[in-house]
Amino acid sequence: MGRNGSSAAKQRIMSAALERFNQDGIRPVSADAIIEQANVAKMTFYKYFPTKDDLAAAYVHKRSDIWIAWLRSRVSELGRTPTQRLLALFDALAEWYVSSDYRGCPFHRSAAEFNRLDNPIHQEVIRNKHQLRIFLIELIKAAGASKRRQLANQLIILMSGATTMRDVEGSLRFAQDARRVAALLLRTK
């Protein structure tokens, strides 16, 4: 098997991880389950991911990249003006909550499963929030608001709170409520 076969095997492993970890969480899914679903040999799995935690960190990284790209795209499509794009963050969240692959926030779930800040999996969750903050600061700058980092942090709190409450109570109203609070914040900045 040449380079393409090796690359294809690694992709199958990541695809299996994206599906299984998103569906069931990281801890409950064994490396053997991923190996079976990816249809690879154990040796192939461990060649690319020496431990299941290495795969889990790669999963959070990849899931983050996919999600941030999706969020950027949706916000751009949903909002015409810079301020509308900031508020569209919450419309995008509401869409995400009803998507067929939403099983709760994979980043919050991963942070809860691996709650030590120095854990590589948790570090990938922190990276996700950092990437989100960069995107929010771009949107805030375009909207002409001041105290960009502070406002970005406030918006992250609103987004995370809405997501947590959606996961707890199952209602989309939390994204709508967070959107209204964000509109109030933007008027004061």
N, C-alpha and C positions, 0 to 999 in steps of 0.2 A: 504494500500500500504506500503510495507516494504522498507528497505534501497535501494534495487535495483530499485524500482519504483521511489523513490525520486532522486536517482542518475541519472536515465534515464531522468527524467523531467528536471533536471539541464542541462544535456547534450543536450537535445532538445532545451532548451532556448539558450545555447551557440551556437549551430549549426545554429539556426535561426539568431542570432546576427552576426555570422561570414558571413553568406550569405547576409543579408539585409544591414548591416553597410558597408560591402565592396562594395556592388552594389550602394547604394544610399547615403552613408555618414551617420553620426551619428544623427545629428540634425533633418533631415527630417523624420526619422523613429520613429514612436511612440512606446511606451511600449506596447500599445494595439496591434499593428501590430506584434510585436515579440511574444506576448502572443498567438495571433491567429495562427501564423505560427508554433509555438512550440506545440500547442494544449495542453496548460496547463491552469489551473485556475489562476486568478489574485493573489489569496492568495499564490499559489505556486511560482509564479514569484517573488513576494515581499518577500517571505521567503528567497530566495537565493540572491536577488538583491533588497535591500530596495529602490533604486532609479534607474532610467534609466541610470544615470551617473555612478552608481556602475557597472552596466552591461557593459557600454561603456568602462570603465577602464579595466574590466576583458577581454573584447573583444580585446583591443589593446595589452594587456599582452599576451593573447593566440595567437593572430595573429603574434606577434613578435616572440614568441617561435617557431611557425610553420615555419616562414620565415627564421629565423636564422638557424634552423636545415636543411632546404632545401638548403640554401646558402652554408653551410658547406659541405653538401653532393655533391652538384654540383661542387663546386670548387675542391674538392678532385677527383672527376671523370674526370674533364676537364683538370687538370694540373698534369703533372708527376713530375716536379721539383718544389722546393719551389718558384722560380721566376715565373714559368708558373702558379702556383696556384694563385699568387698575380694578375697576368694579367687575369686569368680566372674569377676573380670577375666580370669583365666587360662583358665577354661572358655570364655569368650567368644572369647578368642584362638584356642583350638583349633577352635571353630566357624568362625571367619573363615578359618583356614588351609584348610579343606576346602570352602569356598564356591565356587561356580562362577566367580565373577569374581576370585578371588584369584590374582594373578600375581607374588607377592612384595609386600612392603610398599611401597606407592606413595610413602610419605614418605621412607623410607630410600633408595629408588631415585632419587627426585628430588634428595635431598641429595647423593648420590654423583655424579649427572650435573652438578649445579650446586653445586660444593663451596665456592665463595667465600661467606663468611658474609654479605657485603653484597649478594649477588645477590638480587633480589626473589623469585625462585623459592625459594631457600634460606630467605629470611625467612619465607615461608609455611610451610615445614617447621618452623621454629622456633616459629611461631605455633601449629601443631598440637601440639607438645610442651607449649607453655604452656597451651593449652586442656585437654590431658590432665592436666597437673599440677593445674590448678584443680579438675577433677573428682575426682582422687585425694585432694586435700586435703579436699574435701567428704566423701568416703567415710571418710577417716581421722578427721576430726572427729566424724562420727556414731558411729564405733566407739570413741571416747574415748581414742584413742592420743595420746601426746605427740610432740614433735619432728616435727610434721606435714610440714613442707617436706622435712626430711631423709628421712623415711619415703617420701614421695611420690617423691623422686628415686631412692631405692633400688628402689621398685616399677617406675619407668620403666626403670631399668637391667635389671631382671629381664624385663620385657615386651619390651624391645628385644633383649636377648640371646636370649630364646626365639624371637623372630621371625627374627632373623638366622640362628640355628642351624637353624630350620625351613627357611628359604630355602636354606641351604647343603646340609643333609642330607636334607630332605624328611620328617622325622619329627615326629609330634605329641607325642612324649614330652617334648620340650623345654618345651612349655606346662605339662605335668603336673609336670615337675621344678621349673620356676619356681614353680608353685603351692605345692609342698612347701616350698621355700625361703621364700616369702612367709609361709606359716603359721608357720614358725620365727621369722621377723622379728617378726610380730605378737605372738607370745608374749613377746618380750623388750621390747616397747615399752609 
